[in-house]
């Protein structure tokens, strides 16, 4: 059995297209403890968790190489729209596609990094609605866990950061992950 660990990244700047990314690190159940151990070894003391945007370029290169060497695969869904100001709508559209991609691979256990309680509740209600409308199967389950409490959530943060860097013109980190990466792009530059 496999488990998906999910984190997000987002880029929104006035006049630019809105980019919303959900990355899922797929880890086999029997590999979870070993991957946790390897990821904890990458962690700097003094920080609550590994976070892409707190890393220097050389540390990002090291993290991308380390993630590429883990016994994990990664699915990333990128949604690009013009002038979108509703991050939650972008999340729903991106999350629906990610859940579809996961389910087609037989993965129905999803752990996402916890956000605010109200946002987590909306995620759960959204997944329930997708199940009710048969857009995903009834076995798909979502739980939220604090980022500092689950090192496996640091992995999709690194992957999402690498992809976001690529969308901004720095492709070196994504290139490092190519062999373990399945990238899905949803692009709609004419609608919000």
Beta strands, then each sheet from edge to edge (+ up, - down):
strand 1: 2-11
strand 2: 17-28
strand 3: 72-82
strand 4: 109-113
strand 5: 141-145
strand 6: 181-188
sheet 1: 5+ 4+ 1+ 2- 3+ 6+
end
